[in-house]
Amino acid sequence: MIDVMGIKSYKLLQGDCMKIMKDIPDRSIDLILCDPPYNLAKYSTGNMHFDWRSEINNDVAQWDLEELSPADFLEDFKRILSPKGNIFVFTSYNMIGKWHEVFDPVFATFQFMVWHKTNPIPNIRKSSFLNSCELIVCMWNKGHTWNFTKQSEMHNFFECPICMGSERLKNPKHPTQKPLPILKHIIKLASNEKDLVFDPFMGVASTGVAARQLNRRFLGIEIDHTYYKACVDRLADYKEYGVEST
Ligand SMILES: C[S@@+](CC[C@H](N)C(=O)[O-])C[C@H]1O[C@@H](n2cnc3c(N)ncnc32)[C@H](O)[C@@H]1O
């Protein structure tokens, strides 16, 4: 079993989260905030190539080819979530119905948020909408942590640009690195200081950085070695930030 009580700052693990999650103790996670593969590969028309700019990545990545179904997560997510816990999952239009079908009957509440990207990738061919919104499904039981602020700040809609500038990692470049403002918005709303935030698909540890910046403890898993190494490097600056470190 993973000693989650011993995590004073953060713990990062490399491997398949579907296996490693089995070693997380029952009711030990306060917030599951993750961004699993979207299984969008089968809808892709391929990357777009241009003479005058870098190619636009339509294929997302190799890791998106592997089919993962929300049903695969249900048992462990339910088991490891603390009674005051919340689950937030970034997902795509092709998966939202599946998340609802599987998770709605099991949790007291199932809702969704929309992240509006203010700087989406342009649609050069002008043939359809821009891909400017991303869906986040969320679920919880009665008694969950909920830091309601003002009515005007509690819309299930959040606007911020996709990750860019100095925040965007250059080496390795992760195709779906999430921006910190949306992650911090969710973490503030759905957890308290010193709570344990868990991201089983951590990519380059954006959830971990957001959690540490807000004084939450963090547990993350990433299967890819290069991304995992980037997580280790990226979080090194946050070891002693906020809560006491191990
Ligand atoms: C959508 S990305 C997450 C990006 C992340 N939110 C960020 O901001 O960097 C999904 C990540 O899950 C990883 N992944 C895919 N299958 C996995 C598995 N079974 N266990 C752990 N990680 C996995 C991929 O390598 C990829 O980096």
Ligand as a Chemical Component Dictionary entry (heavy atoms), coordinates in Angstrom:
data_LIG
# 
_chem_comp.id                   LIG 
_chem_comp.type                 NON-POLYMER 
_chem_comp.pdbx_formal_charge   0 
_chem_comp.three_letter_code    LIG 
# 
loop_
_chem_comp_atom.comp_id 
_chem_comp_atom.atom_id 
_chem_comp_atom.alt_atom_id 
_chem_comp_atom.type_symbol 
_chem_comp_atom.charge 
_chem_comp_atom.model_Cartn_x 
_chem_comp_atom.model_Cartn_y 
_chem_comp_atom.model_Cartn_z 
_chem_comp_atom.pdbx_ordinal 
LIG C1  C1  C 0  -4.233 14.347 -21.450 1  
LIG S1  S1  S 1  -2.631 13.995 -20.870 2  
LIG C2  C2  C 0  -2.552 14.841 -19.319 3  
LIG C3  C3  C 0  -1.885 16.191 -19.433 4  
LIG C4  C4  C 0  -1.797 16.904 -18.086 5  
LIG N1  N1  N 0  -3.092 17.342 -17.638 6  
LIG C5  C5  C 0  -0.843 18.087 -18.121 7  
LIG O1  O1  O 0  -1.291 19.237 -17.913 8  
LIG O2  O2  O -1 0.333  17.880 -18.400 9  
LIG C6  C6  C 0  -2.771 12.317 -20.398 10 
LIG C7  C7  C 0  -1.489 11.696 -19.865 11 
LIG O3  O3  O 0  -1.804 10.390 -19.357 12 
LIG C8  C8  C 0  -0.693 9.552  -19.586 13 
LIG N2  N2  N 0  -1.219 8.169  -19.510 14 
LIG C9  C9  C 0  -1.915 7.471  -20.453 15 
LIG N3  N3  N 0  -2.274 6.258  -20.002 16 
LIG C10 C10 C 0  -1.804 6.181  -18.713 17 
LIG C11 C11 C 0  -1.873 5.177  -17.701 18 
LIG N4  N4  N 0  -2.479 4.011  -17.923 19 
LIG N5  N5  N 0  -1.285 5.431  -16.501 20 
LIG C12 C12 C 0  -0.664 6.614  -16.260 21 
LIG N6  N6  N 0  -0.560 7.616  -17.192 22 
LIG C13 C13 C 0  -1.129 7.390  -18.399 23 
LIG C14 C14 C 0  -0.160 9.972  -20.947 24 
LIG O4  O4  O 0  1.200  9.620  -21.107 25 
LIG C15 C15 C 0  -0.402 11.493 -20.905 26 
LIG O5  O5  O 0  0.765  12.186 -20.519 27 
# 
loop_
_chem_comp_bond.comp_id 
_chem_comp_bond.atom_id_1 
_chem_comp_bond.atom_id_2 
_chem_comp_bond.value_order 
_chem_comp_bond.pdbx_ordinal 
LIG C1  S1  SING 1  
LIG S1  C2  SING 2  
LIG S1  C6  SING 3  
LIG C2  C3  SING 4  
LIG C3  C4  SING 5  
LIG C4  N1  SING 6  
LIG C4  C5  SING 7  
LIG C5  O1  DOUB 8  
LIG C5  O2  SING 9  
LIG C6  C7  SING 10 
LIG C7  O3  SING 11 
LIG C7  C15 SING 12 
LIG O3  C8  SING 13 
LIG C8  N2  SING 14 
LIG C8  C14 SING 15 
LIG N2  C9  SING 16 
LIG N2  C13 SING 17 
LIG C9  N3  DOUB 18 
LIG N3  C10 SING 19 
LIG C10 C11 SING 20 
LIG C10 C13 DOUB 21 
LIG C11 N4  SING 22 
LIG C11 N5  DOUB 23 
LIG N5  C12 SING 24 
LIG C12 N6  DOUB 25 
LIG N6  C13 SING 26 
LIG C14 O4  SING 27 
LIG C14 C15 SING 28 
LIG C15 O5  SING 29 
# 
